[in-house]
Amino acid sequence: MNAFNDFFSWFGNITNQIPTIQIKDIIEILMIAFVNYQLIKWVRGTRAWVLFKGVFVILVIATIAIIFELNTIIWILSKTINVGIIAFLIIFQPELRRALESLGRRNFITDLILSEDHDRSLHMNHESAEEIVVAVEEMSKTKTGALIVVEKEVKLYDYETSGIIIDAVVTSQLIINIFEHNTPLHDGAMIVRDDRIVAATCYLPLSDNMSLSKELGTRHRAAVGISEVADCMVVVVSEETGFISLATGGNIIRNVNKEYLMNKLGGDNSKKVGFRPLKLWKGRRQNDRKNQE
Ligand SMILES: Nc1ncnc2c1ncn2[C@@H]1O[C@H](COP(=O)(O)OP(=O)(O)OP(=O)(O)O)[C@@H](O)[C@H]1O
């Protein structure tokens, strides 16, 4: 009987010591879990993943050293930790910058409510989207490499200044002309803001996502890279295969068709309007007609 009483008094003491869980504690736990999840999700795709595993091994060693009181190891670890943090900040500065940029551009509330597919902030009108799709389709047929960044909320001023300023209305003819082989503007990326082509030959950051297909070269890596740091949509035409790809939010969907692209760029309006044929030679035909008259 005494044993029972002892057990219940011990159990009572233990339960008294357990702190009561309040709503704010649950919110705190959810917030920490969310941050950890995002951190692991981000780290998994980058070269910091190897370091992450290394840090985990060091933590295990440190725990064993503390349990078994291995003082020399504890001393070495305590001395190297400060240097390690500084080395981490220096070596992974580009990744940290990218992570903070992507954190800054996210709207967590709308991210939670709206699906990935939902386009929140494309400022381009339907006609401009159509011009892009027509040009991309034509470049796909002729296997002309192209890289088109359609800006959304995050302004790409830094990347714009790395290229040549254009500031022109979005037309399929101009886009095709820009990416024409062996012309001064064909290299690098074109940036579209609202309904204007703001710059061409822009240099974009390359993604260091290790899970990207090895088949993808620097053009596609640049498309993924800029979509990791900004909320833009990036259309790529492969010079090798003529395939059209679309990069958003650090992901790339390869070999998309014009309907898919139009839907992404032009929103719901795409259903209302049909595609018009590309009139590359309209001007020439008009001139020919004038000459005949
Ligand atoms: N960082 C960058 N920013 C913008 N454009 C880039 C960048 N890196 C490469 N490019 C563009 O990509 C071209 C090289 O493409 P590359 O063949 O390496 O890539 P790819 O993904 O295999 O594309 P493709 O399928 O068209 O061959 C360059 O000539 C340049 O126009």
PDBQT file of the ligand as one rigid body, heavy atoms in Angstrom, charges set to zero:
ROOT
HETATM    1  N1  LIG A 301      24.211  33.906 -66.026  1.00  0.00    +0.000 N 
HETATM    2  C1  LIG A 301      23.608  34.098 -67.197  1.00  0.00    +0.000 A 
HETATM    3  N2  LIG A 301      22.745  35.115 -67.334  1.00  0.00    +0.000 NA
HETATM    4  C2  LIG A 301      22.095  35.300 -68.504  1.00  0.00    +0.000 A 
HETATM    5  N3  LIG A 301      22.270  34.532 -69.593  1.00  0.00    +0.000 NA
HETATM    6  C3  LIG A 301      23.116  33.496 -69.501  1.00  0.00    +0.000 A 
HETATM    7  C4  LIG A 301      23.818  33.226 -68.299  1.00  0.00    +0.000 A 
HETATM    8  N4  LIG A 301      24.591  32.145 -68.491  1.00  0.00    +0.000 NA
HETATM    9  C5  LIG A 301      24.382  31.761 -69.769  1.00  0.00    +0.000 A 
HETATM   10  N5  LIG A 301      23.501  32.558 -70.377  1.00  0.00    +0.000 N 
HETATM   11  C6  LIG A 301      23.009  32.466 -71.754  1.00  0.00    +0.000 C 
HETATM   12  O1  LIG A 301      23.023  31.089 -72.104  1.00  0.00    +0.000 OA
HETATM   13  C7  LIG A 301      23.857  30.877 -73.227  1.00  0.00    +0.000 C 
HETATM   14  C8  LIG A 301      24.600  29.585 -73.057  1.00  0.00    +0.000 C 
HETATM   15  O2  LIG A 301      23.694  28.580 -72.943  1.00  0.00    +0.000 OA
HETATM   16  P1  LIG A 301      24.124  27.060 -72.666  1.00  0.00    +0.000 P 
HETATM   17  O3  LIG A 301      24.194  26.342 -73.965  1.00  0.00    +0.000 OA
HETATM   18  O4  LIG A 301      25.293  27.011 -71.755  1.00  0.00    +0.000 OA
HETATM   19  O5  LIG A 301      22.883  26.659 -71.794  1.00  0.00    +0.000 OA
HETATM   20  P2  LIG A 301      21.774  25.552 -71.982  1.00  0.00    +0.000 P 
HETATM   21  O6  LIG A 301      20.955  25.649 -70.739  1.00  0.00    +0.000 OA
HETATM   22  O7  LIG A 301      22.377  24.237 -72.372  1.00  0.00    +0.000 OA
HETATM   23  O8  LIG A 301      20.886  26.120 -73.159  1.00  0.00    +0.000 OA
HETATM   24  P3  LIG A 301      20.606  25.511 -74.618  1.00  0.00    +0.000 P 
HETATM   25  O9  LIG A 301      19.666  24.358 -74.386  1.00  0.00    +0.000 OA
HETATM   26  O10 LIG A 301      19.982  26.683 -75.284  1.00  0.00    +0.000 OA
HETATM   27  O11 LIG A 301      21.943  25.105 -75.201  1.00  0.00    +0.000 OA
HETATM   28  C9  LIG A 301      24.789  32.049 -73.256  1.00  0.00    +0.000 C 
HETATM   29  O12 LIG A 301      25.218  32.314 -74.567  1.00  0.00    +0.000 OA
HETATM   30  C10 LIG A 301      23.951  33.166 -72.683  1.00  0.00    +0.000 C 
HETATM   31  O13 LIG A 301      23.182  33.774 -73.727  1.00  0.00    +0.000 OA
ENDROOT
TORSDOF 0
